[in-house]
Amino acid sequence: MSSFFVYFKKILDKLNPRVNSGVKLLGFSIFAKILPVQLKMRIFGKVQGVWYRASTAGVARDLKLRGHAKNLPDDSVEVVAVGSEKNLLKLKKWCAQGPTRSMVERIEEEWSENEGSFEDFKVL
């Protein structure tokens, strides 16, 4: 592989190292992905009945993210957000703290390509 392609791949990996997609150039496959990406989180702890979903939606909208936050039957909250990796990381950091009355015990996360067609961020 030519040095140009190696250099190009390094630049693309720095832009977004989490997600891969093939770009064909002269028969070589260079892996990179241009945004947006999706982050699905499941937040455990005291996160229902403490304005967690509404607060998360406000933060997500401020970060120009799309998706939803919803209560699950096991008292956890699911947050699915789509946008830039930088802003998704900011949302994840905020979700680890949550609003004042919440107490987050742990977060399970799953990164993927954008799988949803969200117009804005909603509380479900």
Jmol script that loads the backbone (N, CA, C; Angstrom):
load data "model"
ATOM      1  N   MET A   1       0.862  -1.168   0.000  1.00  0.00           N
ATOM      2  CA  MET A   1       0.000   0.000   0.000  1.00  0.00           C
ATOM      3  C   MET A   1       0.903   1.224   0.000  1.00  0.00           C
ATOM      4  N   SER A   2       0.555   2.213  -0.805  1.00  0.00           N
ATOM      5  CA  SER A   2       1.396   3.407  -0.902  1.00  0.00           C
ATOM      6  C   SER A   2       1.349   4.226   0.380  1.00  0.00           C
ATOM      7  N   SER A   3       2.366   5.051   0.556  1.00  0.00           N
ATOM      8  CA  SER A   3       2.434   5.866   1.770  1.00  0.00           C
ATOM      9  C   SER A   3       1.280   6.861   1.845  1.00  0.00           C
ATOM     10  N   PHE A   4       0.754   7.308   0.690  1.00  0.00           N
ATOM     11  CA  PHE A   4      -0.389   8.216   0.697  1.00  0.00           C
ATOM     12  C   PHE A   4      -1.592   7.562   1.368  1.00  0.00           C
ATOM     13  N   PHE A   5      -1.858   6.298   1.010  1.00  0.00           N
ATOM     14  CA  PHE A   5      -3.011   5.607   1.576  1.00  0.00           C
ATOM     15  C   PHE A   5      -2.837   5.343   3.066  1.00  0.00           C
ATOM     16  N   VAL A   6      -1.628   5.032   3.477  1.00  0.00           N
ATOM     17  CA  VAL A   6      -1.359   4.827   4.894  1.00  0.00           C
ATOM     18  C   VAL A   6      -1.585   6.129   5.650  1.00  0.00           C
ATOM     19  N   TYR A   7      -1.093   7.240   5.107  1.00  0.00           N
ATOM     20  CA  TYR A   7      -1.277   8.560   5.723  1.00  0.00           C
ATOM     21  C   TYR A   7      -2.766   8.915   5.781  1.00  0.00           C
ATOM     22  N   PHE A   8      -3.498   8.677   4.686  1.00  0.00           N
ATOM     23  CA  PHE A   8      -4.926   8.957   4.614  1.00  0.00           C
ATOM     24  C   PHE A   8      -5.684   8.153   5.665  1.00  0.00           C
ATOM     25  N   LYS A   9      -5.343   6.889   5.816  1.00  0.00           N
ATOM     26  CA  LYS A   9      -5.997   6.041   6.813  1.00  0.00           C
ATOM     27  C   LYS A   9      -5.749   6.562   8.223  1.00  0.00           C
ATOM     28  N   LYS A  10      -4.528   6.999   8.507  1.00  0.00           N
ATOM     29  CA  LYS A  10      -4.209   7.538   9.836  1.00  0.00           C
ATOM     30  C   LYS A  10      -5.047   8.774  10.132  1.00  0.00           C
ATOM     31  N   ILE A  11      -5.212   9.640   9.149  1.00  0.00           N
ATOM     32  CA  ILE A  11      -6.040  10.842   9.337  1.00  0.00           C
ATOM     33  C   ILE A  11      -7.480  10.446   9.623  1.00  0.00           C
ATOM     34  N   LEU A  12      -8.023   9.527   8.842  1.00  0.00           N
ATOM     35  CA  LEU A  12      -9.411   9.102   9.032  1.00  0.00           C
ATOM     36  C   LEU A  12      -9.605   8.409  10.373  1.00  0.00           C
ATOM     37  N   ASP A  13      -8.621   7.624  10.801  1.00  0.00           N
ATOM     38  CA  ASP A  13      -8.712   6.955  12.100  1.00  0.00           C
ATOM     39  C   ASP A  13      -8.738   7.968  13.233  1.00  0.00           C
ATOM     40  N   LYS A  14      -8.005   9.063  13.090  1.00  0.00           N
ATOM     41  CA  LYS A  14      -8.017  10.115  14.115  1.00  0.00           C
ATOM     42  C   LYS A  14      -9.358  10.825  14.150  1.00  0.00           C
ATOM     43  N   LEU A  15      -9.990  10.993  12.995  1.00  0.00           N
ATOM     44  CA  LEU A  15     -11.290  11.659  12.945  1.00  0.00           C
ATOM     45  C   LEU A  15     -12.357  10.859  13.668  1.00  0.00           C
ATOM     46  N   ASN A  16     -12.356   9.546  13.484  1.00  0.00           N
ATOM     47  CA  ASN A  16     -13.372   8.718  14.105  1.00  0.00           C
ATOM     48  C   ASN A  16     -12.889   7.281  14.195  1.00  0.00           C
ATOM     49  N   PRO A  17     -12.154   6.922  15.250  1.00  0.00           N
ATOM     50  CA  PRO A  17     -11.586   5.579  15.357  1.00  0.00           C
ATOM     51  C   PRO A  17     -12.576   4.494  15.747  1.00  0.00           C
ATOM     52  N   ARG A  18     -13.804   4.826  16.195  1.00  0.00           N
ATOM     53  CA  ARG A  18     -14.731   3.827  16.731  1.00  0.00           C
ATOM     54  C   ARG A  18     -15.471   3.028  15.669  1.00  0.00           C
ATOM     55  N   VAL A  19     -15.720   3.634  14.510  1.00  0.00           N
ATOM     56  CA  VAL A  19     -16.609   3.007  13.541  1.00  0.00           C
ATOM     57  C   VAL A  19     -15.865   2.794  12.226  1.00  0.00           C
ATOM     58  N   ASN A  20     -16.069   1.656  11.582  1.00  0.00           N
ATOM     59  CA  ASN A  20     -15.365   1.336  10.349  1.00  0.00           C
ATOM     60  C   ASN A  20     -16.315   1.241   9.172  1.00  0.00           C
ATOM     61  N   SER A  21     -15.811   1.651   8.015  1.00  0.00           N
ATOM     62  CA  SER A  21     -16.530   1.519   6.758  1.00  0.00           C
ATOM     63  C   SER A  21     -15.485   1.519   5.656  1.00  0.00           C
ATOM     64  N   GLY A  22     -15.688   0.744   4.612  1.00  0.00           N
ATOM     65  CA  GLY A  22     -14.673   0.671   3.567  1.00  0.00           C
ATOM     66  C   GLY A  22     -14.748   1.821   2.598  1.00  0.00           C
ATOM     67  N   VAL A  23     -13.599   2.315   2.202  1.00  0.00           N
ATOM     68  CA  VAL A  23     -13.475   3.297   1.134  1.00  0.00           C
ATOM     69  C   VAL A  23     -12.526   2.672   0.125  1.00  0.00           C
ATOM     70  N   LYS A  24     -12.992   2.423  -1.090  1.00  0.00           N
ATOM     71  CA  LYS A  24     -12.169   1.755  -2.096  1.00  0.00           C
ATOM     72  C   LYS A  24     -11.408   2.794  -2.912  1.00  0.00           C
ATOM     73  N   LEU A  25     -10.100   2.640  -2.938  1.00  0.00           N
ATOM     74  CA  LEU A  25      -9.249   3.495  -3.753  1.00  0.00           C
ATOM     75  C   LEU A  25      -8.236   2.612  -4.462  1.00  0.00           C
ATOM     76  N   LEU A  26      -8.327   2.557  -5.782  1.00  0.00           N
ATOM     77  CA  LEU A  26      -7.394   1.765  -6.579  1.00  0.00           C
ATOM     78  C   LEU A  26      -7.255   0.333  -6.068  1.00  0.00           C
ATOM     79  N   GLY A  27      -8.364  -0.247  -5.650  1.00  0.00           N
ATOM     80  CA  GLY A  27      -8.355  -1.631  -5.212  1.00  0.00           C
ATOM     81  C   GLY A  27      -7.981  -1.839  -3.754  1.00  0.00           C
ATOM     82  N   PHE A  28      -7.560  -0.806  -3.064  1.00  0.00           N
ATOM     83  CA  PHE A  28      -7.226  -0.927  -1.651  1.00  0.00           C
ATOM     84  C   PHE A  28      -8.423  -0.515  -0.827  1.00  0.00           C
ATOM     85  N   SER A  29      -8.647  -1.193   0.249  1.00  0.00           N
ATOM     86  CA  SER A  29      -9.741  -0.846   1.151  1.00  0.00           C
ATOM     87  C   SER A  29      -9.165  -0.107   2.357  1.00  0.00           C
ATOM     88  N   ILE A  30      -9.575   1.132   2.516  1.00  0.00           N
ATOM     89  CA  ILE A  30      -9.145   1.932   3.656  1.00  0.00           C
ATOM     90  C   ILE A  30     -10.363   2.097   4.540  1.00  0.00           C
ATOM     91  N   PHE A  31     -10.218   1.793   5.821  1.00  0.00           N
ATOM     92  CA  PHE A  31     -11.361   1.805   6.712  1.00  0.00           C
ATOM     93  C   PHE A  31     -11.466   3.125   7.443  1.00  0.00           C
ATOM     94  N   ALA A  32     -12.668   3.708   7.363  1.00  0.00           N
ATOM     95  CA  ALA A  32     -12.958   4.954   8.060  1.00  0.00           C
ATOM     96  C   ALA A  32     -14.465   5.144   8.067  1.00  0.00           C
ATOM     97  N   LYS A  33     -14.930   6.041   8.893  1.00  0.00           N
ATOM     98  CA  LYS A  33     -16.357   6.351   8.921  1.00  0.00           C
ATOM     99  C   LYS A  33     -16.521   7.822   9.240  1.00  0.00           C
ATOM    100  N   ILE A  34     -17.339   8.463   8.473  1.00  0.00           N
ATOM    101  CA  ILE A  34     -17.666   9.849   8.735  1.00  0.00           C
ATOM    102  C   ILE A  34     -18.977   9.857   9.508  1.00  0.00           C
ATOM    103  N   LEU A  35     -19.118  10.772  10.421  1.00  0.00           N
ATOM    104  CA  LEU A  35     -20.236  10.850  11.348  1.00  0.00           C
ATOM    105  C   LEU A  35     -21.560  10.935  10.618  1.00  0.00           C
ATOM    106  N   PRO A  36     -22.673  10.679  11.240  1.00  0.00           N
ATOM    107  CA  PRO A  36     -22.908  10.483  12.661  1.00  0.00           C
ATOM    108  C   PRO A  36     -22.804   9.022  13.093  1.00  0.00           C
ATOM    109  N   VAL A  37     -22.668   8.833  14.379  1.00  0.00           N
ATOM    110  CA  VAL A  37     -22.671   7.504  14.974  1.00  0.00           C
ATOM    111  C   VAL A  37     -23.766   7.452  16.029  1.00  0.00           C
ATOM    112  N   GLN A  38     -24.031   6.251  16.527  1.00  0.00           N
ATOM    113  CA  GLN A  38     -25.096   6.060  17.513  1.00  0.00           C
ATOM    114  C   GLN A  38     -24.524   5.494  18.807  1.00  0.00           C
ATOM    115  N   LEU A  39     -25.004   6.026  19.908  1.00  0.00           N
ATOM    116  CA  LEU A  39     -24.641   5.509  21.234  1.00  0.00           C
ATOM    117  C   LEU A  39     -25.928   5.102  21.934  1.00  0.00           C
ATOM    118  N   LYS A  40     -25.975   3.835  22.340  1.00  0.00           N
ATOM    119  CA  LYS A  40     -27.116   3.322  23.106  1.00  0.00           C
ATOM    120  C   LYS A  40     -26.613   3.040  24.512  1.00  0.00           C
ATOM    121  N   MET A  41     -27.242   3.668  25.498  1.00  0.00           N
ATOM    122  CA  MET A  41     -26.843   3.481  26.891  1.00  0.00           C
ATOM    123  C   MET A  41     -28.025   2.975  27.699  1.00  0.00           C
ATOM    124  N   ARG A  42     -27.701   2.175  28.694  1.00  0.00           N
ATOM    125  CA  ARG A  42     -28.692   1.745  29.681  1.00  0.00           C
ATOM    126  C   ARG A  42     -28.138   2.180  31.029  1.00  0.00           C
ATOM    127  N   ILE A  43     -28.892   3.047  31.707  1.00  0.00           N
ATOM    128  CA  ILE A  43     -28.427   3.656  32.945  1.00  0.00           C
ATOM    129  C   ILE A  43     -29.156   3.008  34.109  1.00  0.00           C
ATOM    130  N   PHE A  44     -28.388   2.530  35.089  1.00  0.00           N
ATOM    131  CA  PHE A  44     -28.923   1.839  36.262  1.00  0.00           C
ATOM    132  C   PHE A  44     -28.698   2.689  37.509  1.00  0.00           C
ATOM    133  N   GLY A  45     -29.580   2.520  38.477  1.00  0.00           N
ATOM    134  CA  GLY A  45     -29.492   3.241  39.741  1.00  0.00           C
ATOM    135  C   GLY A  45     -30.828   3.905  40.026  1.00  0.00           C
ATOM    136  N   LYS A  46     -30.791   4.987  40.772  1.00  0.00           N
ATOM    137  CA  LYS A  46     -32.002   5.761  41.036  1.00  0.00           C
ATOM    138  C   LYS A  46     -32.145   6.772  39.903  1.00  0.00           C
ATOM    139  N   VAL A  47     -32.791   6.320  38.816  1.00  0.00           N
ATOM    140  CA  VAL A  47     -32.884   7.146  37.613  1.00  0.00           C
ATOM    141  C   VAL A  47     -34.317   7.325  37.108  1.00  0.00           C
ATOM    142  N   GLN A  48     -35.279   6.764  37.814  1.00  0.00           N
ATOM    143  CA  GLN A  48     -36.678   6.995  37.452  1.00  0.00           C
ATOM    144  C   GLN A  48     -37.339   7.810  38.555  1.00  0.00           C
ATOM    145  N   GLY A  49     -38.197   8.738  38.151  1.00  0.00           N
ATOM    146  CA  GLY A  49     -38.888   9.592  39.110  1.00  0.00           C
ATOM    147  C   GLY A  49     -38.024  10.727  39.641  1.00  0.00           C
ATOM    148  N   VAL A  50     -36.922  11.020  38.948  1.00  0.00           N
ATOM    149  CA  VAL A  50     -36.012  12.086  39.394  1.00  0.00           C
ATOM    150  C   VAL A  50     -35.690  13.056  38.246  1.00  0.00           C
ATOM    151  N   TRP A  51     -36.543  13.098  37.216  1.00  0.00           N
ATOM    152  CA  TRP A  51     -36.376  13.974  36.060  1.00  0.00           C
ATOM    153  C   TRP A  51     -35.157  13.609  35.213  1.00  0.00           C
ATOM    154  N   TYR A  52     -34.748  12.346  35.273  1.00  0.00           N
ATOM    155  CA  TYR A  52     -33.569  11.918  34.524  1.00  0.00           C
ATOM    156  C   TYR A  52     -33.792  12.035  33.009  1.00  0.00           C
ATOM    157  N   ARG A  53     -34.914  11.512  32.511  1.00  0.00           N
ATOM    158  CA  ARG A  53     -35.177  11.538  31.064  1.00  0.00           C
ATOM    159  C   ARG A  53     -35.297  12.958  30.540  1.00  0.00           C
ATOM    160  N   ALA A  54     -36.067  13.787  31.228  1.00  0.00           N
ATOM    161  CA  ALA A  54     -36.259  15.166  30.773  1.00  0.00           C
ATOM    162  C   ALA A  54     -34.951  15.951  30.803  1.00  0.00           C
ATOM    163  N   SER A  55     -34.169  15.759  31.843  1.00  0.00           N
ATOM    164  CA  SER A  55     -32.879  16.445  31.940  1.00  0.00           C
ATOM    165  C   SER A  55     -31.927  15.963  30.844  1.00  0.00           C
ATOM    166  N   THR A  56     -31.921  14.669  30.595  1.00  0.00           N
ATOM    167  CA  THR A  56     -31.080  14.107  29.542  1.00  0.00           C
ATOM    168  C   THR A  56     -31.482  14.674  28.185  1.00  0.00           C
ATOM    169  N   ALA A  57     -32.774  14.772  27.947  1.00  0.00           N
ATOM    170  CA  ALA A  57     -33.262  15.320  26.683  1.00  0.00           C
ATOM    171  C   ALA A  57     -32.802  16.766  26.503  1.00  0.00           C
ATOM    172  N   GLY A  58     -32.849  17.547  27.564  1.00  0.00           N
ATOM    173  CA  GLY A  58     -32.388  18.939  27.481  1.00  0.00           C
ATOM    174  C   GLY A  58     -30.918  19.033  27.125  1.00  0.00           C
ATOM    175  N   VAL A  59     -30.101  18.211  27.762  1.00  0.00           N
ATOM    176  CA  VAL A  59     -28.660  18.195  27.476  1.00  0.00           C
ATOM    177  C   VAL A  59     -28.428  17.727  26.045  1.00  0.00           C
ATOM    178  N   ALA A  60     -29.116  16.662  25.635  1.00  0.00           N
ATOM    179  CA  ALA A  60     -28.942  16.124  24.282  1.00  0.00           C
ATOM    180  C   ALA A  60     -29.332  17.157  23.223  1.00  0.00           C
ATOM    181  N   ARG A  61     -30.413  17.869  23.449  1.00  0.00           N
ATOM    182  CA  ARG A  61     -30.827  18.903  22.481  1.00  0.00           C
ATOM    183  C   ARG A  61     -29.792  20.016  22.400  1.00  0.00           C
ATOM    184  N   ASP A  62     -29.253  20.423  23.551  1.00  0.00           N
ATOM    185  CA  ASP A  62     -28.206  21.451  23.569  1.00  0.00           C
ATOM    186  C   ASP A  62     -26.979  21.004  22.776  1.00  0.00           C
ATOM    187  N   LEU A  63     -26.715  19.694  22.778  1.00  0.00           N
ATOM    188  CA  LEU A  63     -25.570  19.139  22.057  1.00  0.00           C
ATOM    189  C   LEU A  63     -25.904  18.801  20.602  1.00  0.00           C
ATOM    190  N   LYS A  64     -27.112  19.142  20.164  1.00  0.00           N
ATOM    191  CA  LYS A  64     -27.563  18.884  18.786  1.00  0.00           C
ATOM    192  C   LYS A  64     -27.602  17.396  18.456  1.00  0.00           C
ATOM    193  N   LEU A  65     -28.010  16.593  19.443  1.00  0.00           N
ATOM    194  CA  LEU A  65     -28.142  15.151  19.247  1.00  0.00           C
ATOM    195  C   LEU A  65     -29.600  14.802  18.988  1.00  0.00           C
ATOM    196  N   ARG A  66     -29.810  13.676  18.333  1.00  0.00           N
ATOM    197  CA  ARG A  66     -31.157  13.160  18.076  1.00  0.00           C
ATOM    198  C   ARG A  66     -31.274  11.806  18.760  1.00  0.00           C
ATOM    199  N   GLY A  67     -32.505  11.404  19.110  1.00  0.00           N
ATOM    200  CA  GLY A  67     -32.710  10.098  19.720  1.00  0.00           C
ATOM    201  C   GLY A  67     -33.840  10.118  20.719  1.00  0.00           C
ATOM    202  N   HIS A  68     -33.701   9.327  21.793  1.00  0.00           N
ATOM    203  CA  HIS A  68     -34.750   9.276  22.814  1.00  0.00           C
ATOM    204  C   HIS A  68     -34.194   8.800  24.157  1.00  0.00           C
ATOM    205  N   ALA A  69     -34.986   9.055  25.186  1.00  0.00           N
ATOM    206  CA  ALA A  69     -34.735   8.529  26.532  1.00  0.00           C
ATOM    207  C   ALA A  69     -36.050   7.925  27.004  1.00  0.00           C
ATOM    208  N   LYS A  70     -35.992   6.692  27.528  1.00  0.00           N
ATOM    209  CA  LYS A  70     -37.233   6.073  27.997  1.00  0.00           C
ATOM    210  C   LYS A  70     -36.974   5.197  29.213  1.00  0.00           C
ATOM    211  N   ASN A  71     -37.988   5.126  30.069  1.00  0.00           N
ATOM    212  CA  ASN A  71     -37.941   4.248  31.234  1.00  0.00           C
ATOM    213  C   ASN A  71     -38.121   2.804  30.783  1.00  0.00           C
ATOM    214  N   LEU A  72     -37.413   1.911  31.460  1.00  0.00           N
ATOM    215  CA  LEU A  72     -37.557   0.480  31.199  1.00  0.00           C
ATOM    216  C   LEU A  72     -38.201  -0.185  32.417  1.00  0.00           C
ATOM    217  N   PRO A  73     -38.848  -1.331  32.223  1.00  0.00           N
ATOM    218  CA  PRO A  73     -39.561  -1.990  33.324  1.00  0.00           C
ATOM    219  C   PRO A  73     -38.696  -2.352  34.530  1.00  0.00           C
ATOM    220  N   ASP A  74     -37.388  -2.509  34.342  1.00  0.00           N
ATOM    221  CA  ASP A  74     -36.512  -2.891  35.461  1.00  0.00           C
ATOM    222  C   ASP A  74     -35.973  -1.680  36.228  1.00  0.00           C
ATOM    223  N   ASP A  75     -36.611  -0.508  36.057  1.00  0.00           N
ATOM    224  CA  ASP A  75     -36.251   0.749  36.728  1.00  0.00           C
ATOM    225  C   ASP A  75     -34.987   1.401  36.184  1.00  0.00           C
ATOM    226  N   SER A  76     -34.476   0.923  35.058  1.00  0.00           N
ATOM    227  CA  SER A  76     -33.357   1.595  34.407  1.00  0.00           C
ATOM    228  C   SER A  76     -33.904   2.546  33.339  1.00  0.00           C
ATOM    229  N   VAL A  77     -33.011   3.321  32.731  1.00  0.00           N
ATOM    230  CA  VAL A  77     -33.385   4.232  31.654  1.00  0.00           C
ATOM    231  C   VAL A  77     -32.534   3.898  30.438  1.00  0.00           C
ATOM    232  N   GLU A  78     -33.180   3.850  29.282  1.00  0.00           N
ATOM    233  CA  GLU A  78     -32.477   3.648  28.021  1.00  0.00           C
ATOM    234  C   GLU A  78     -32.341   4.994  27.327  1.00  0.00           C
ATOM    235  N   VAL A  79     -31.131   5.292  26.879  1.00  0.00           N
ATOM    236  CA  VAL A  79     -30.866   6.504  26.108  1.00  0.00           C
ATOM    237  C   VAL A  79     -30.229   6.072  24.802  1.00  0.00           C
ATOM    238  N   VAL A  80     -30.848   6.453  23.696  1.00  0.00           N
ATOM    239  CA  VAL A  80     -30.285   6.217  22.371  1.00  0.00           C
ATOM    240  C   VAL A  80     -30.064   7.585  21.756  1.00  0.00           C
ATOM    241  N   ALA A  81     -28.828   7.872  21.360  1.00  0.00           N
ATOM    242  CA  ALA A  81     -28.509   9.191  20.813  1.00  0.00           C
ATOM    243  C   ALA A  81     -27.658   9.037  19.559  1.00  0.00           C
ATOM    244  N   VAL A  82     -27.896   9.933  18.605  1.00  0.00           N
ATOM    245  CA  VAL A  82     -27.181   9.942  17.341  1.00  0.00           C
ATOM    246  C   VAL A  82     -26.598  11.328  17.126  1.00  0.00           C
ATOM    247  N   GLY A  83     -25.341  11.361  16.698  1.00  0.00           N
ATOM    248  CA  GLY A  83     -24.695  12.640  16.408  1.00  0.00           C
ATOM    249  C   GLY A  83     -23.199  12.462  16.323  1.00  0.00           C
ATOM    250  N   SER A  84     -22.479  13.530  16.567  1.00  0.00           N
ATOM    251  CA  SER A  84     -21.023  13.460  16.500  1.00  0.00           C
ATOM    252  C   SER A  84     -20.485  12.709  17.717  1.00  0.00           C
ATOM    253  N   GLU A  85     -19.380  12.019  17.507  1.00  0.00           N
ATOM    254  CA  GLU A  85     -18.774  11.268  18.605  1.00  0.00           C
ATOM    255  C   GLU A  85     -18.407  12.198  19.761  1.00  0.00           C
ATOM    256  N   LYS A  86     -17.911  13.369  19.433  1.00  0.00           N
ATOM    257  CA  LYS A  86     -17.526  14.341  20.466  1.00  0.00           C
ATOM    258  C   LYS A  86     -18.713  14.681  21.369  1.00  0.00           C
ATOM    259  N   ASN A  87     -19.854  14.974  20.773  1.00  0.00           N
ATOM    260  CA  ASN A  87     -21.033  15.329  21.568  1.00  0.00           C
ATOM    261  C   ASN A  87     -21.642  14.125  22.273  1.00  0.00           C
ATOM    262  N   LEU A  88     -21.538  12.950  21.672  1.00  0.00           N
ATOM    263  CA  LEU A  88     -22.015  11.741  22.343  1.00  0.00           C
ATOM    264  C   LEU A  88     -21.187  11.457  23.594  1.00  0.00           C
ATOM    265  N   LEU A  89     -19.889  11.696  23.524  1.00  0.00           N
ATOM    266  CA  LEU A  89     -19.039  11.512  24.706  1.00  0.00           C
ATOM    267  C   LEU A  89     -19.404  12.511  25.806  1.00  0.00           C
ATOM    268  N   LYS A  90     -19.769  13.733  25.413  1.00  0.00           N
ATOM    269  CA  LYS A  90     -20.217  14.728  26.395  1.00  0.00           C
ATOM    270  C   LYS A  90     -21.519  14.279  27.053  1.00  0.00           C
ATOM    271  N   LEU A  91     -22.441  13.738  26.256  1.00  0.00           N
ATOM    272  CA  LEU A  91     -23.702  13.242  26.822  1.00  0.00           C
ATOM    273  C   LEU A  91     -23.442  12.080  27.765  1.00  0.00           C
ATOM    274  N   LYS A  92     -22.567  11.176  27.377  1.00  0.00           N
ATOM    275  CA  LYS A  92     -22.240  10.030  28.226  1.00  0.00           C
ATOM    276  C   LYS A  92     -21.685  10.502  29.575  1.00  0.00           C
ATOM    277  N   LYS A  93     -20.820  11.473  29.540  1.00  0.00           N
ATOM    278  CA  LYS A  93     -20.246  12.013  30.782  1.00  0.00           C
ATOM    279  C   LYS A  93     -21.350  12.613  31.652  1.00  0.00           C
ATOM    280  N   TRP A  94     -22.263  13.358  31.028  1.00  0.00           N
ATOM    281  CA  TRP A  94     -23.366  13.944  31.794  1.00  0.00           C
ATOM    282  C   TRP A  94     -24.252  12.836  32.372  1.00  0.00           C
ATOM    283  N   CYS A  95     -24.541  11.803  31.584  1.00  0.00           N
ATOM    284  CA  CYS A  95     -25.405  10.706  32.043  1.00  0.00           C
ATOM    285  C   CYS A  95     -24.810   9.986  33.250  1.00  0.00           C
ATOM    286  N   ALA A  96     -23.500   9.944  33.358  1.00  0.00           N
ATOM    287  CA  ALA A  96     -22.857   9.302  34.504  1.00  0.00           C
ATOM    288  C   ALA A  96     -23.135  10.062  35.796  1.00  0.00           C
ATOM    289  N   GLN A  97     -23.397  11.355  35.699  1.00  0.00           N
ATOM    290  CA  GLN A  97     -23.747  12.174  36.869  1.00  0.00           C
ATOM    291  C   GLN A  97     -25.261  12.270  37.032  1.00  0.00           C
ATOM    292  N   GLY A  98     -25.938  12.617  35.938  1.00  0.00           N
ATOM    293  CA  GLY A  98     -27.388  12.761  35.960  1.00  0.00           C
ATOM    294  C   GLY A  98     -27.825  14.010  36.695  1.00  0.00           C
ATOM    295  N   PRO A  99     -29.140  14.217  36.800  1.00  0.00           N
ATOM    296  CA  PRO A  99     -29.656  15.377  37.528  1.00  0.00           C
ATOM    297  C   PRO A  99     -29.446  15.223  39.037  1.00  0.00           C
ATOM    298  N   THR A 100     -29.686  16.285  39.760  1.00  0.00           N
ATOM    299  CA  THR A 100     -29.388  16.350  41.195  1.00  0.00           C
ATOM    300  C   THR A 100     -29.956  15.201  42.006  1.00  0.00           C
ATOM    301  N   ARG A 101     -31.219  14.840  41.785  1.00  0.00           N
ATOM    302  CA  ARG A 101     -31.867  13.822  42.621  1.00  0.00           C
ATOM    303  C   ARG A 101     -31.566  12.387  42.207  1.00  0.00           C
ATOM    304  N   SER A 102     -30.830  12.208  41.126  1.00  0.00           N
ATOM    305  CA  SER A 102     -30.526  10.845  40.665  1.00  0.00           C
ATOM    306  C   SER A 102     -29.276  10.302  41.345  1.00  0.00           C
ATOM    307  N   MET A 103     -29.116   8.982  41.257  1.00  0.00           N
ATOM    308  CA  MET A 103     -27.893   8.333  41.730  1.00  0.00           C
ATOM    309  C   MET A 103     -27.565   7.214  40.733  1.00  0.00           C
ATOM    310  N   VAL A 104     -26.618   7.469  39.859  1.00  0.00           N
ATOM    311  CA  VAL A 104     -26.256   6.518  38.820  1.00  0.00           C
ATOM    312  C   VAL A 104     -25.282   5.493  39.394  1.00  0.00           C
ATOM    313  N   GLU A 105     -25.641   4.220  39.248  1.00  0.00           N
ATOM    314  CA  GLU A 105     -24.768   3.131  39.722  1.00  0.00           C
ATOM    315  C   GLU A 105     -23.833   2.651  38.625  1.00  0.00           C
ATOM    316  N   ARG A 106     -24.387   2.479  37.417  1.00  0.00           N
ATOM    317  CA  ARG A 106     -23.558   2.035  36.308  1.00  0.00           C
ATOM    318  C   ARG A 106     -24.258   2.326  34.986  1.00  0.00           C
ATOM    319  N   ILE A 107     -23.433   2.323  33.925  1.00  0.00           N
ATOM    320  CA  ILE A 107     -23.943   2.538  32.573  1.00  0.00           C
ATOM    321  C   ILE A 107     -23.398   1.442  31.665  1.00  0.00           C
ATOM    322  N   GLU A 108     -24.296   0.827  30.921  1.00  0.00           N
ATOM    323  CA  GLU A 108     -23.895  -0.090  29.858  1.00  0.00           C
ATOM    324  C   GLU A 108     -23.997   0.687  28.559  1.00  0.00           C
ATOM    325  N   GLU A 109     -23.001   0.577  27.707  1.00  0.00           N
ATOM    326  CA  GLU A 109     -23.018   1.344  26.458  1.00  0.00           C
ATOM    327  C   GLU A 109     -22.726   0.462  25.263  1.00  0.00           C
ATOM    328  N   GLU A 110     -23.283   0.870  24.138  1.00  0.00           N
ATOM    329  CA  GLU A 110     -23.072   0.162  22.879  1.00  0.00           C
ATOM    330  C   GLU A 110     -22.962   1.195  21.762  1.00  0.00           C
ATOM    331  N   TRP A 111     -21.823   1.235  21.108  1.00  0.00           N
ATOM    332  CA  TRP A 111     -21.595   2.151  19.986  1.00  0.00           C
ATOM    333  C   TRP A 111     -21.873   1.414  18.686  1.00  0.00           C
ATOM    334  N   SER A 112     -22.473   2.105  17.725  1.00  0.00           N
ATOM    335  CA  SER A 112     -22.747   1.487  16.431  1.00  0.00           C
ATOM    336  C   SER A 112     -22.915   2.570  15.377  1.00  0.00           C
ATOM    337  N   GLU A 113     -23.108   2.107  14.148  1.00  0.00           N
ATOM    338  CA  GLU A 113     -23.466   3.043  13.092  1.00  0.00           C
ATOM    339  C   GLU A 113     -24.874   3.540  13.383  1.00  0.00           C
ATOM    340  N   ASN A 114     -25.227   4.661  12.812  1.00  0.00           N
ATOM    341  CA  ASN A 114     -26.560   5.225  13.000  1.00  0.00           C
ATOM    342  C   ASN A 114     -27.600   4.249  12.469  1.00  0.00           C
ATOM    343  N   GLU A 115     -28.402   3.674  13.375  1.00  0.00           N
ATOM    344  CA  GLU A 115     -29.403   2.686  13.000  1.00  0.00           C
ATOM    345  C   GLU A 115     -30.821   3.249  13.022  1.00  0.00           C
ATOM    346  N   GLY A 116     -31.000   4.421  13.589  1.00  0.00           N
ATOM    347  CA  GLY A 116     -32.335   4.986  13.714  1.00  0.00           C
ATOM    348  C   GLY A 116     -32.525   6.194  12.827  1.00  0.00           C
ATOM    349  N   SER A 117     -33.768   6.561  12.639  1.00  0.00           N
ATOM    350  CA  SER A 117     -34.078   7.766  11.861  1.00  0.00           C
ATOM    351  C   SER A 117     -34.790   8.736  12.795  1.00  0.00           C
ATOM    352  N   PHE A 118     -34.013   9.415  13.608  1.00  0.00           N
ATOM    353  CA  PHE A 118     -34.557  10.336  14.597  1.00  0.00           C
ATOM    354  C   PHE A 118     -34.516  11.758  14.050  1.00  0.00           C
ATOM    355  N   GLU A 119     -35.604  12.503  14.263  1.00  0.00           N
ATOM    356  CA  GLU A 119     -35.643  13.893  13.826  1.00  0.00           C
ATOM    357  C   GLU A 119     -35.155  14.837  14.902  1.00  0.00           C
ATOM    358  N   ASP A 120     -35.401  14.478  16.171  1.00  0.00           N
ATOM    359  CA  ASP A 120     -34.985  15.299  17.302  1.00  0.00           C
ATOM    360  C   ASP A 120     -34.775  14.363  18.496  1.00  0.00           C
ATOM    361  N   PHE A 121     -34.653  14.934  19.688  1.00  0.00           N
ATOM    362  CA  PHE A 121     -34.483  14.100  20.878  1.00  0.00           C
ATOM    363  C   PHE A 121     -35.786  14.129  21.670  1.00  0.00           C
ATOM    364  N   LYS A 122     -36.343  12.954  21.936  1.00  0.00           N
ATOM    365  CA  LYS A 122     -37.650  12.846  22.594  1.00  0.00           C
ATOM    366  C   LYS A 122     -37.567  12.075  23.902  1.00  0.00           C
ATOM    367  N   VAL A 123     -38.486  12.391  24.783  1.00  0.00           N
ATOM    368  CA  VAL A 123     -38.700  11.613  26.005  1.00  0.00           C
ATOM    369  C   VAL A 123     -39.863  10.683  25.708  1.00  0.00           C
ATOM    370  N   LEU A 124     -39.638   9.397  25.834  1.00  0.00           N
ATOM    371  CA  LEU A 124     -40.703   8.413  25.577  1.00  0.00           C
ATOM    372  C   LEU A 124     -41.263   7.871  26.876  1.00  0.00           C
TER     373      LEU A 124
END
end "model"
wireframe off; spacefill off
backbone 0.3
color backbone group
